[in-house]
Amino acid sequence: MLSQLTKGERQGALTILLAMSLLGVAIAAGGRGDPIATHGFLIVILSLGMAVPVMRHLFDPEPSSARLRSYYDDPSKAGIVLTMAWAAFALFIGDWVAWLLVNPNLTFDGAWASFGRLRPVHTTGVIFGFGGNGLIATSFYVMQRTSRARLADQFSPWFVLIGYNLFCVLAVTGYMLGITQSKEYAEPEWYADLWLLVVWVVYFILYLRTLSRRQEPHIYVANWYYMAFIVVVAMLHIVNNLAVPVSLVGAKSHSLFSGVQDALTEWWYGHNAVAFFLTSGFLGMMYYYLPVRAGRPIFSYRMSIISFWGITFMYMWVGSHHLHYTALPQWVQTLGMTFSLVLLVPSWGSAANALLTLNGAWHRVRDDATLRFMMVAAVFYGLTTFEGSFMAIRPVNSLSHYTDWTVGHVHAGALGWVAMITFGAIYASVPWLWKRERMYSPALVELHFWLALAGTLTYVFAMWNSGVIQGLMWRTYTENGNLAYSFIDSLVAMRPYYIARAIGGLLFLLGALAGCLNIYLTIRHAPLASDAEGSQSKPLYGQPAGGSLQPAE
Amino acid sequence: MFKLHYKLERRAIGLTLAIIGAASIGGIVEIAPLFTIAETVEAAPDMRVYTPLELAGRNIYMREGCYACHSQMIRTLKDDVDRYGHYSLAVESKYDHPMLWGSKRTGPDIARLGGKYSDEWHVRHLINPRDVVPVSIMPAYGWLMERTLRMDDLSSQLAAQRAVGVPYTGEMIANAAADAYGQANPDSNAAAAVAERYGEATNVRTFDGDAQRLTEMDALVAYLQILGNLIDVNQKTAAAETE
């Protein structure tokens, strides 16, 4: 991979890595006595660890210019490996915290292993580690194919991918060290946030530069969604993370907003992380991989326009439905509820567009577990968005809020929609990227599919039950007008469901591990594709076909 | 309309600007007025700020991720109020940077926990929750008792709070470490100064039962014991109703 970089790019990489390690030394030295020092050391170790292989290849000959006539897929390959690594790690942590609610002594007396610290490790690991890497890896792949253009340069995709993973590592290690802003889904502290901002700007510029080189007059719908994901996540990230650090060599910061304003900003961010990270980005993925894998064109171009703008406009209004009956002014709650209901239209538009695209290809859904992953993802997307709109209705929310129902809802979306579409896209991409005939073991894909589906259903049903029971127990009165149950009564009633949930999570984790194994075997042992010029490695538009299709390495 | 889009989707910059435009409106309409409409947050002249010890305790509460299981927001629902006390007012988290309203009650709401249990109960409960609540699933936090509270950064913590709008005086910032020590050592000379700066109602006690050392347990219990007591909420509501 390194010898595919030009000499200038290798020198640039080395310069940045050495500068990073110096920065790490400065943080470690300046932050003595503060948890930030550990992060300083971590940055030094990671930067130097990456600098060594770069130095070893520093004086390799320049790569052949023939590479410029094919797509640049090395970052996508690395991104997919990272995606699966994060999946295994974060699902494992997720199942661990699920068992912590069954047996709280599974912390082994470690401060770092208590539920409060591990829970954000799970959420960040899954959303940003697994989901984010999946989005970055597939977005590089999709934007090149749909634009018929090679990535604008070879350096910035690596900067984005590695820089983003550094952010994720700083985030999850930080929580275990006790470094957190305590803002849900925005826990990383100020310096990690600033670093992510740098990475994100490079990502955005790379996307625009590649689009501007496109050989297609139109920007394909998948790219609209990836663009919305990149642009709006930047907006959300900046506004919600405004904070004043206690010291420039200390981890702690105090957020700029407080109380009710902070609450709405946080849920404007939180719900739109769902919208633009976990929905827009993955819809971009779906709009490319599902029609390609099914061999069918998208059902309706107009429906995708309406859905796209509906989602982009309306999602931003709905965050306040997380704050029903709170000290947030009622007019904002009402606006949030109203838009949540209308939002169902574009959401179901997308889901229907996906499912109707499969018309004429349902026999493939039956036979091909990869396509079935995508189909089930679209179904769960439809179910979850319906459930979300329903739970945003104020009286429904009075029952569901603060209970496990919310957790069940989130996991219907995260496991059923986000993870399923990602696994589908990965199983489609791996043979294309590594030029293999197929996945090493279709049976393992099949096994993964059924484990994932069984795990998701077990999880979601357990949480629906526990959530509704919890909500009802909290509001039940005796005939004398007293509360019928203590909080502890409701906690005891949850136990069987917490066990069932942890088992569901375990099934899902086992499926992901089967996926990791299968991907490893495919890369190492699957037969090479007989037709290296398969549809996915088409020569760049306007280039002579001969010689442009050699594998990149 | 679709023709217009047909043109738009040929321009990357135009598409980006349209996305930014469409995505900005909701936030501007909903969030910006919260800063300008006066009724959003009730006036409460008697509202006091956290003492340095309580603020340190709040930082520990955040560090341990307690917000993942405990909400601090009692809704305006009858069963919420019957179970946890008067519904939360916006002003009560006015000095909370960030707010810790939470989103999940794996454990109970603790917006009005202050004064409900003794310090001793809290210490025993934090060391091992199952000693006092046998079926509890809360993690044990025994190490809080062993860790000495970090004091060297308390002044800069308060200064950062002032930078984001909490009305700490220069005197409060300068004496942050002494005040933290004084609040947990009622017999020391520093104790009187705490009550003078933060009000007579301030809890000045050896929270963890050990006067020798200022531990993280002292700070966390001091914070838990002030929850819901920064203003007199019943008096506040009664006053609002007579107006």
Chai-1 contact restraints between the chains, C-beta under 6 A:
chainA,res_idxA,chainB,res_idxB,connection_type,confidence,min_distance_angstrom,max_distance_angstrom,comment,restraint_id
A,L101,B,I137,contact,1.0,0.0,6.0,A-B,restraint_1
A,P104,B,I137,contact,1.0,0.0,6.0,A-B,restraint_2
A,P104,B,P139,contact,1.0,0.0,6.0,A-B,restraint_3
A,T107,B,P139,contact,1.0,0.0,6.0,A-B,restraint_4
A,A111,B,W143,contact,1.0,0.0,6.0,A-B,restraint_5
A,S114,B,P139,contact,1.0,0.0,6.0,A-B,restraint_6
A,F115,B,P139,contact,1.0,0.0,6.0,A-B,restraint_7
A,G116,B,E64,contact,1.0,0.0,6.0,A-B,restraint_8
A,G116,B,G65,contact,1.0,0.0,6.0,A-B,restraint_9
A,G116,B,C66,contact,1.0,0.0,6.0,A-B,restraint_10
A,G116,B,A68,contact,1.0,0.0,6.0,A-B,restraint_11
A,R117,B,G65,contact,1.0,0.0,6.0,A-B,restraint_12
A,R119,B,A68,contact,1.0,0.0,6.0,A-B,restraint_13
A,G178,B,R63,contact,1.0,0.0,6.0,A-B,restraint_14
A,S182,B,M62,contact,1.0,0.0,6.0,A-B,restraint_15
A,S182,B,Y67,contact,1.0,0.0,6.0,A-B,restraint_16
A,K183,B,P98,contact,1.0,0.0,6.0,A-B,restraint_17
A,L208,B,A12,contact,1.0,0.0,6.0,A-B,restraint_18
A,L211,B,A12,contact,1.0,0.0,6.0,A-B,restraint_19
A,P217,B,R10,contact,1.0,0.0,6.0,A-B,restraint_20
A,H218,B,E9,contact,1.0,0.0,6.0,A-B,restraint_21
A,H218,B,R10,contact,1.0,0.0,6.0,A-B,restraint_22
A,I219,B,E9,contact,1.0,0.0,6.0,A-B,restraint_23
A,A228,B,I19,contact,1.0,0.0,6.0,A-B,restraint_24
A,V231,B,T16,contact,1.0,0.0,6.0,A-B,restraint_25
A,V231,B,I19,contact,1.0,0.0,6.0,A-B,restraint_26
A,V232,B,A23,contact,1.0,0.0,6.0,A-B,restraint_27
A,V244,B,A160,contact,1.0,0.0,6.0,A-B,restraint_28
A,V244,B,A163,contact,1.0,0.0,6.0,A-B,restraint_29
A,V244,B,V164,contact,1.0,0.0,6.0,A-B,restraint_30
A,V246,B,S156,contact,1.0,0.0,6.0,A-B,restraint_31
A,V246,B,Q157,contact,1.0,0.0,6.0,A-B,restraint_32
A,V246,B,A160,contact,1.0,0.0,6.0,A-B,restraint_33
A,S247,B,S156,contact,1.0,0.0,6.0,A-B,restraint_34
A,H254,B,H97,contact,1.0,0.0,6.0,A-B,restraint_35
A,H254,B,A160,contact,1.0,0.0,6.0,A-B,restraint_36
A,H254,B,Q161,contact,1.0,0.0,6.0,A-B,restraint_37
A,H254,B,V164,contact,1.0,0.0,6.0,A-B,restraint_38
A,S255,B,H97,contact,1.0,0.0,6.0,A-B,restraint_39
A,S255,B,P98,contact,1.0,0.0,6.0,A-B,restraint_40
A,L256,B,V164,contact,1.0,0.0,6.0,A-B,restraint_41
A,S258,B,D96,contact,1.0,0.0,6.0,A-B,restraint_42
A,S258,B,H97,contact,1.0,0.0,6.0,A-B,restraint_43
A,G259,B,A90,contact,1.0,0.0,6.0,A-B,restraint_44
A,G259,B,S93,contact,1.0,0.0,6.0,A-B,restraint_45
A,G259,B,K94,contact,1.0,0.0,6.0,A-B,restraint_46
A,G259,B,D96,contact,1.0,0.0,6.0,A-B,restraint_47
A,G259,B,M99,contact,1.0,0.0,6.0,A-B,restraint_48
A,V260,B,A90,contact,1.0,0.0,6.0,A-B,restraint_49
A,Q261,B,L34,contact,1.0,0.0,6.0,A-B,restraint_50
A,D262,B,P98,contact,1.0,0.0,6.0,A-B,restraint_51
A,D262,B,M99,contact,1.0,0.0,6.0,A-B,restraint_52
A,A263,B,M99,contact,1.0,0.0,6.0,A-B,restraint_53
A,A263,B,W101,contact,1.0,0.0,6.0,A-B,restraint_54
A,L264,B,I31,contact,1.0,0.0,6.0,A-B,restraint_55
A,W268,B,G27,contact,1.0,0.0,6.0,A-B,restraint_56
A,R302,B,F2,contact,1.0,0.0,6.0,A-B,restraint_57
A,I305,B,H5,contact,1.0,0.0,6.0,A-B,restraint_58
A,T312,B,I19,contact,1.0,0.0,6.0,A-B,restraint_59
A,T312,B,A22,contact,1.0,0.0,6.0,A-B,restraint_60
A,T312,B,A23,contact,1.0,0.0,6.0,A-B,restraint_61
A,F313,B,A22,contact,1.0,0.0,6.0,A-B,restraint_62
A,M316,B,A23,contact,1.0,0.0,6.0,A-B,restraint_63
A,M316,B,G26,contact,1.0,0.0,6.0,A-B,restraint_64
A,M316,B,G27,contact,1.0,0.0,6.0,A-B,restraint_65
A,W317,B,G26,contact,1.0,0.0,6.0,A-B,restraint_66
A,Y325,B,R75,contact,1.0,0.0,6.0,A-B,restraint_67
A,Y325,B,T76,contact,1.0,0.0,6.0,A-B,restraint_68
A,Y325,B,L77,contact,1.0,0.0,6.0,A-B,restraint_69
A,T326,B,M73,contact,1.0,0.0,6.0,A-B,restraint_70
A,T326,B,R75,contact,1.0,0.0,6.0,A-B,restraint_71
A,A327,B,S88,contact,1.0,0.0,6.0,A-B,restraint_72
A,A327,B,L89,contact,1.0,0.0,6.0,A-B,restraint_73
A,A327,B,A90,contact,1.0,0.0,6.0,A-B,restraint_74
A,P329,B,T40,contact,1.0,0.0,6.0,A-B,restraint_75
A,V332,B,E30,contact,1.0,0.0,6.0,A-B,restraint_76
A,S398,B,L77,contact,1.0,0.0,6.0,A-B,restraint_77
A,Y402,B,S71,contact,1.0,0.0,6.0,A-B,restraint_78
A,Y402,B,K104,contact,1.0,0.0,6.0,A-B,restraint_79
A,Y402,B,R105,contact,1.0,0.0,6.0,A-B,restraint_80
A,W474,B,D79,contact,1.0,0.0,6.0,A-B,restraint_81
A,R475,B,D79,contact,1.0,0.0,6.0,A-B,restraint_82
A,L483,B,D82,contact,1.0,0.0,6.0,A-B,restraint_83
A,L483,B,R83,contact,1.0,0.0,6.0,A-B,restraint_84
A,F487,B,P108,contact,1.0,0.0,6.0,A-B,restraint_85
A,V492,B,V135,contact,1.0,0.0,6.0,A-B,restraint_86
